């Protein structure tokens, strides 16, 4: 059905579907195509994504796909009440990227010069409001579960651990606010094209490409922080060496100011790993997924001390690379 749809809408003759990051993908002998379901209400976001893609092509960024036109010269197709966007990949790279810090810095540098105004996909300067809203939602859920005295292991763990993580959220918000007031941004502390959640896998699964449906406008520290978080939770090799080389490679292109480091640390103080685990558990109907989240939370709680020490190590890495003691370790982390 999908292959016939691509023939009717785009005039493409493609082979069997494969899966790329959960989306259907096809090959026509020359290019790879990835089909993205979209909502009619997302049209303004799609225009912004198109503008970001166009800008990155002008800047000669590699591995960025093109939006494929339909036979009617539109970028959005539909079948019944479902709407789609088709991306065309003319260039893909090898799976493993050994210099991801350098490439990410170049990506950010190119994204900084984008002139088209982005409104719907703009997260720059909005962390405080977004984090406060997330905290309020989580606190409402926690009070509801607390009143019901649940028996399930996950719910009991959530009730017991929420005060600890709410403290992290409050510290993240305060640290972000203090950085915004106290520090002076440099010329690289500006909005650029970043990712919702940048990890080692973002550009390399199942091959090296850059998906514009992952993109948002934000400060570069967003991507740096999420890559670092991923290293802690999912890199089973010693992460310290990887972190130091990652930051050295990144700063060979884009230097990080004290302001950048403070934003990065504030984002790591914000426990999105805990929040998303809780949200996934309570939103899914799948017992398999609930079991996975229960295991994830258990592992997370076992590593709370390790994560605090990890944050202290990150302060030391930052001070070493800044060649300054201006970045002061938070009082409650001292002695960890």
ABEGO torsion letter per residue (X at the ends): XAAAAAAAAAGBBBBBBBBBGGBBBBBAGABBBBBBBBBAAAAAAAAAAAAAAAAAAAAGBBGBBBBBBBAAGBABBBBEABBBBBBBBABBBBABBABAAAAAAAAAAAAAABABBBAAABABGAAAAAAAAAAAAAAAAAAAAAAAGBABAAAAAAAAAAAAAAAAAAAAAAAAAAAAAABBBBAABBBBBBBABBBAAAAAOABBBBBAAABBBBBAAAAAAAAAAAAAAABABBAAAAAAAAAAAAAAABBBBAAAAAAAAAAAABBAAAAAAAAAAAABABAAAAAAAAAAAAAAAAAAAAAAAAAAAAAAAAAAAAGBAABBBBAAABGX
